[in-house]
Amino acid sequence: MHHTPEPDATPDPALPADPAVRLAAVLGALTPWPEDGDRADGPVAVDATDRLLLDEAAPLLAAAGPDDVVVVGDRFGALTLGALTLGPATVRASTDAVTAEAALQHHRGEPLMDAVRGDRPEVDVTSFDHLEARLFEGARLVLMQLPSSLAELTEIAEAIARVAAPDVTVLAGGRVKHMTRSMNEVLGASFTDVRASLARQKSRVLVASGVRPEARDAAPAFPARAVLRDAELLTAGTPAGGSTPSGVTVVAHGGTFAGPALDLGTRFLLTTAGKWPAADRVHDALDLGSGTGLLATVLALRYPDARVVGTDRSAAAVASTRATAEANGVGDRVVVLRGDAGEDLEPASVDLILLNPPFHDRSAVRTDAAHRMFRAAGRALRQGGELWCVFNTALHYRQALTRSVGPTVHIEQNPKFTVTRSRRR
Ligand SMILES: C[S@@+](CC[C@H](N)C(=O)[O-])C[C@H]1O[C@@H](n2cnc3c(N)ncnc32)[C@H](O)[C@@H]1O
């Protein structure tokens, strides 16, 4: 949890008192930061869903008290700063992507905060890393951008229902093309009333209220745990001269990529483990974009003397990677970091990197993050260090890998996936 109160400010007498006018000024000033063309979230700082959510929430925000409002899944700060403008001077917030958190922090240092504050001496956001109980405790209004997966929505809905005020209202907005009836059903498992707003500019808001009494103390569905016995996983997790584990436990929060299972691409990467560097060459190993952390755990099992780092931009992934490593008895050797595309990794500090890069952002195929990860891998590897990457064969990453890291060879290929090895020059 981070608590960063705004510095005291003298209200500007020229500022309009009308919150709706101030909101227009705030939303108009937001930028999609960092605007580098690489953002998986897309270039629009305030989308139609943000605007619809804030319009639907406006009367509830105006009536809300200091500890009432929680924002989940904000993209660039529109919902959080919008809620602060229209509602109480304190808001709790949590975003899965570290990049979204950075965007909010960035905007909080800007002149637009004058319009957010209005005539109040200060406003305050308390940020939470993941869906801990304190995020929703006693909440009476939750604003959220619908997550892309039903599992993530389930985890959020259950977390709200467990500890929010019984009269909590949840406003969950999304693009109509990404919304399914199943989302209503997921919300309906935790709340008695679920209705949909009219669509506006291809966005819609689901409104859930009435916490189901049985949802108060139901066992949480997430994080999900499973013991995997896939041969590729067990073989790759066997150290030289050591014994093969009987199973590898995976712990998956709702927002993780593969859930409590082995992804097909990751499985294909694991089939090449026999060709990865020998243990005497691997002192530091990295799972870049770690998801549930199965690859980080395999690295720690296979190389018992190595230091392993797992990194991901997603809070759900970071929590899962940590829990997966602990569940397999290697928690003390796996350091888990939350960062954007590995950009904050120490240069020339790693001997072996495993990477199954992201290629989907909702339904759009995007490869920006993958290219930034290649560049980060190139910087993080020691000379002679190796990046092992799996990707959809159709993506033809070899040239980009050669440019960003060094000489790249195809190690395995099937019609669906390719595994490459790139050696740092
Ligand atoms: C294809 S999944 C692979 C997950 C895991 N390594 C596995 O094999 O199951 C890609 C991962 O990259 C993460 N990711 C996406 N964009 C990222 C970014 N900009 N920075 C860091 N991680 C990112 C996702 O959260 C996801 O966990």
The ligand as a Tripos MOL2 file, in Angstrom:
@<TRIPOS>MOLECULE
LIG
   27    29     1     0     0
SMALL
NO_CHARGES

@<TRIPOS>ATOM
      1 C1          2.4420  -15.0210  -22.7240 C.3       1 LIG1
      2 S1          2.4370  -14.5560  -21.0180 S.3       1 LIG1
      3 C2          3.6670  -15.6580  -20.3660 C.3       1 LIG1
      4 C3          3.5190  -15.8810  -18.8790 C.3       1 LIG1
      5 C4          4.4290  -16.9270  -18.2540 C.3       1 LIG1
      6 N1          5.8470  -16.6240  -18.4620 N.3       1 LIG1
      7 C5          4.1100  -18.2880  -18.8120 C.2       1 LIG1
      8 O1          4.9530  -18.8000  -19.5250 O.co2     1 LIG1
      9 O2          3.0360  -18.8220  -18.5420 O.co2     1 LIG1
     10 C6          3.2100  -12.9610  -21.0830 C.3       1 LIG1
     11 C7          3.3580  -12.2610  -19.7480 C.3       1 LIG1
     12 O3          3.9220  -10.9720  -20.0110 O.3       1 LIG1
     13 C8          3.3340  -10.0260  -19.1580 C.3       1 LIG1
     14 N2          3.4400   -8.6930  -19.7730 N.ar      1 LIG1
     15 C9          2.6810   -8.1510  -20.7620 C.ar      1 LIG1
     16 N3          3.0980   -6.9130  -21.0560 N.ar      1 LIG1
     17 C10         4.1250   -6.6590  -20.2170 C.ar      1 LIG1
     18 C11         4.9680   -5.5400  -20.0200 C.ar      1 LIG1
     19 N4          4.8260   -4.4270  -20.7380 N.pl3     1 LIG1
     20 N5          5.9300   -5.6300  -19.0760 N.ar      1 LIG1
     21 C12         6.0840   -6.7520  -18.3320 C.ar      1 LIG1
     22 N6          5.3140   -7.8460  -18.4670 N.ar      1 LIG1
     23 C13         4.3470   -7.7980  -19.4030 C.ar      1 LIG1
     24 C14         1.9200  -10.4910  -18.9800 C.3       1 LIG1
     25 O4          1.3770   -9.9610  -17.7740 O.3       1 LIG1
     26 C15         2.0710  -12.0030  -18.9780 C.3       1 LIG1
     27 O5          2.2090  -12.4930  -17.6750 O.3       1 LIG1
@<TRIPOS>BOND
     1     1     2 1
     2     2     3 1
     3     2    10 1
     4     3     4 1
     5     4     5 1
     6     5     6 1
     7     5     7 1
     8     7     8 2
     9     7     9 1
    10    10    11 1
    11    11    12 1
    12    11    26 1
    13    12    13 1
    14    13    14 1
    15    13    24 1
    16    14    15 ar
    17    14    23 ar
    18    15    16 ar
    19    16    17 ar
    20    17    18 ar
    21    17    23 ar
    22    18    19 1
    23    18    20 ar
    24    20    21 ar
    25    21    22 ar
    26    22    23 ar
    27    24    25 1
    28    24    26 1
    29    26    27 1
@<TRIPOS>SUBSTRUCTURE
     1 LIG1         1 GROUP 0 **** ****
